[in-house]
Amino acid sequence: MPVIVELGTRFGPIGMALDHEHAPKTAAHFESLVENGVFEDAFFYRIVHADVESSVGGIDVVQGGVGWDRASDSPTVAHESTVQTGLTHCHGAVSLGRSADADAGSEFFICIGEQSALDARGDGEGADGGFAVFAQVVSGMDVVEKIHNLPADGDPPGGDERFRGQFLSENVQIESARLVRESGKSQ
């Protein structure tokens, strides 16, 4: 029975089906973060637009989590690349963020449209590892798109100019994060 993570926001809920079959380590990690209350003070804080010049280049995503300044305090999981899982960064895919050659923690992003540039390349090792898809938005994609269209003139962490124009003017609080089994029962 699939596990859905439901994130509540002021714009409405976002439902994400965890893919324990294809990305077992990453899905279990994210489920554990929800169970342990890591997202109690989390928010959506970063948006990237393909048509805005940036260091990331050519992608459309909404990023959330505990924030870059607190992310290093979160538990991590070994990277499970798209080469290993067979999953791709398609419209509505949910993936864990990470630095090159690093394990993933609590920061996640949701793809708007096909974002194959985020998939692993070659053997999926090291810097070619891409990011770890572990879930798919099954409800609330309209909420994700509303967040993606908010003003992004907030200051990037540490004043890093590479990320100018990617941080929301006002973060969108994740008001609740809960697990829901397919039968509709909350946990």
C-alpha positions in Angstrom: 0.0 0.0 0.0 1.6 3.3 -1.1 2.5 5.9 1.5 1.6 9.5 0.8 3.3 12.4 2.4 0.9 15.3 2.7 2.4 18.7 3.2 0.0 21.5 4.3 0.6 25.0 3.1 -1.4 28.3 3.1 -2.2 27.5 -0.6 -3.5 24.0 0.1 -2.0 20.5 0.5 0.6 18.8 -1.6 0.4 15.0 -1.7 3.5 13.0 -2.7 3.5 9.2 -3.2 6.7 7.7 -1.9 8.3 5.2 -4.2 9.6 2.5 -1.8 9.9 0.0 -4.7 12.3 1.9 -6.9 14.0 4.2 -4.3 13.8 2.2 -1.1 16.6 4.0 0.9 15.6 7.5 -0.1 11.9 7.0 0.3 12.4 5.4 3.8 14.7 8.3 4.7 12.1 10.9 3.8 9.4 9.0 5.6 11.6 8.9 8.7 12.1 12.7 8.5 8.3 13.2 8.5 7.8 10.7 11.3 10.5 12.4 13.4 9.1 15.9 13.0 12.0 17.3 11.0 9.6 19.3 8.8 7.8 21.0 11.8 9.8 24.2 11.1 10.2 23.7 7.4 9.2 25.8 4.4 9.5 26.3 0.7 12.1 28.9 0.2 13.7 28.6 -3.3 12.4 28.6 -6.8 14.3 28.2 -10.0 13.0 29.3 -13.4 14.4 28.0 -16.6 14.2 31.4 -18.3 16.1 33.2 -15.5 19.9 33.4 -15.9 21.5 31.4 -13.1 24.3 29.0 -12.2 21.8 26.1 -12.3 20.7 26.8 -15.8 17.5 25.8 -17.5 15.4 24.1 -14.9 12.1 24.7 -13.2 11.8 23.5 -9.6 10.5 24.5 -6.2 12.8 23.7 -3.2 11.8 23.2 0.4 13.1 21.8 3.7 14.6 23.2 6.8 16.7 25.7 4.9 20.3 25.7 3.8 21.5 27.2 7.1 20.1 24.3 9.1 20.3 21.4 6.6 23.6 20.2 7.9 21.9 19.3 11.2 19.6 16.8 9.5 20.2 13.1 9.1 21.5 12.0 5.8 21.1 9.0 3.4 23.5 7.6 0.9 22.8 8.9 -2.6 20.5 6.7 -4.7 21.0 7.9 -8.2 18.4 7.7 -11.0 20.8 5.2 -12.7 20.2 2.9 -9.7 16.4 3.5 -9.4 15.3 4.0 -13.0 13.3 7.0 -12.0 13.5 10.3 -13.8 13.0 14.0 -13.0 9.7 14.2 -14.8 6.8 16.6 -14.1 5.9 16.3 -10.4 8.9 14.3 -9.5 10.2 14.9 -5.9 13.9 14.6 -5.4 16.4 15.1 -2.5 18.9 17.9 -3.0 22.6 17.3 -2.4 26.0 18.8 -3.1 28.3 17.0 -5.6 29.8 13.9 -4.0 27.6 14.3 -0.9 24.8 12.3 0.7 21.3 13.8 0.7 19.6 15.2 3.8 16.4 17.1 4.4 16.3 19.5 1.4 14.0 18.4 -1.4 12.6 19.8 -4.6 9.7 19.3 -6.9 10.1 19.4 -10.7 7.8 21.5 -12.9 7.9 19.9 -16.3 10.6 17.5 -17.6 13.9 18.2 -15.9 16.2 15.5 -17.3 19.3 17.6 -16.7 18.9 16.6 -13.0 19.1 12.9 -13.8 22.4 11.0 -13.3 24.8 10.6 -16.1 27.1 7.7 -17.1 27.4 5.3 -14.1 25.7 7.8 -11.8 28.7 8.1 -9.5 30.3 11.2 -8.0 29.6 14.5 -9.7 27.6 12.6 -12.4 25.2 11.3 -9.8 22.5 13.8 -10.3 19.8 13.9 -7.7 17.7 11.2 -6.1 14.0 11.0 -7.2 12.0 9.2 -4.5 8.4 10.4 -4.9 5.8 11.8 -7.3 3.3 14.6 -6.6 -0.2 12.9 -6.8 -2.2 15.9 -5.7 -1.6 19.7 -5.3 0.5 20.3 -8.3 -1.4 23.5 -8.7 -0.2 24.5 -5.2 3.4 23.8 -6.3 2.9 26.0 -9.4 1.5 28.8 -7.3 4.6 28.7 -5.1 6.8 28.6 -8.3 5.1 31.9 -9.4 5.8 33.8 -6.2 8.3 36.8 -6.2 11.8 35.6 -5.8 13.8 38.6 -4.8 15.0 37.4 -1.4 18.6 37.4 -0.5 20.5 34.1 -1.2 22.3 32.5 1.7 25.7 34.1 2.4 25.0 36.6 -0.4 26.0 34.1 -3.0 25.3 35.9 -6.3 25.0 32.7 -8.2 21.6 32.2 -6.6 20.3 35.7 -7.0 16.6 35.6 -8.1 16.0 32.1 -6.7 14.9 32.8 -3.1 11.4 33.7 -2.2 10.7 37.2 -0.9 8.5 35.4 1.7 9.0 31.7 2.5 5.9 29.5 2.3 5.6 27.6 5.6 5.0 23.9 5.6 2.3 24.0 8.2 2.0 20.3 8.5 3.7 17.1 7.3 2.0 13.8 7.8 2.0 10.3 6.4 -1.2 9.0 4.9 -1.7 5.4 3.9 -3.6 4.8 0.6 -6.7 3.9 2.7 -6.8 7.5 3.8 -5.8 6.9 7.4 -3.3 9.5 8.8 -0.4 8.4 10.9 
